[in-house]
């Protein structure tokens, strides 16, 4: 009798990446004391976290190409807009 895997490997890897990103983000921002480069990196980490949650926990990885494309563009646009607002305002 074959053992049934409870969670897919991709979900476990995604969860580990999200946990690490949740730890690294605040550490990075605390070490730099408000530096612009660190803030842009933290915003990038946040955008990657949004993408991972959408793809792996909301099943957008297997969505029709148009829906996934809109989501991917949203993730990039989110990072660009937030970075622009932070840097230029």
N, C-alpha and C positions, 0 to 999 in steps of 0.2 A: 504494500500500500504506500503510495507516494504521499509525502507530507505536503499539505497545502500552504502556500506562502500567504501570510496574512496581509501584508502590504507590498505593493510593487516596489522594486528597488528604486525607481525614479522618484517616487514619493518620499522615500526615506532620505535619499540624497538631497532632494529639494528642501526637505525639512532641516537637515543639517546645515545646508548653505544659508537658509533663512535665520537659523539660530546664530550662526557665526556672524552674519551681517548685522544682526541685532546687537551683538556685543561689540563688533569692530566700529560701527558708526559712532556711537557715543564716545568711545575711547579716542577715536581719531579727532573728533571735534574738541574734546577736552584737552588733548595734547597740544593742539595748535593755537588755543586761546583766541578763536575767532578768525583764523586766517581764511582768505578767500578761496585758495586752492583746496583746503580741507573741506570747506563748505560745499564746493562744487563736487568733490568726490563723495561726500555724504549724500548729496542729492542724487548722484549717479547710483549709489548703492540703493537708495530708496526706490529709484525707478526700476532697477533690476529686481528688487524684491516684489514690486507690483507685477512685473512681467512673469516672474516665477509663480506667484500665486495664481495669476490668470491662466497661465498655460497648464499648470499641473494640478491645481485644486479646483479650478472652474472648468476644466476640460477644454480649454480653447486650443490646445495643441492639436486636437482632432476636429476642430471646427472647419466649416467651409473656408476656402482661401480668402474670400472677401472679408469675412468677419475677423479672421485672424489677422489679416493685413491691416484692418482698421485698428485693431487692438495694438499691434506692433507700432503703428504710427502714433497712436495715443501715448504709448510709453516713451517714445523718443520725444514727441512734442511736449509732454509733461516735463521731462528733464530739461529741455531747451528753454521753455518758458520760465520755469522756476529758477534756473541758473541765470537767465537774463534779468529777471526781476531782482535776484539777489545781488548780482554784480553791478547793475546799472542804477539801482534805486538806493 
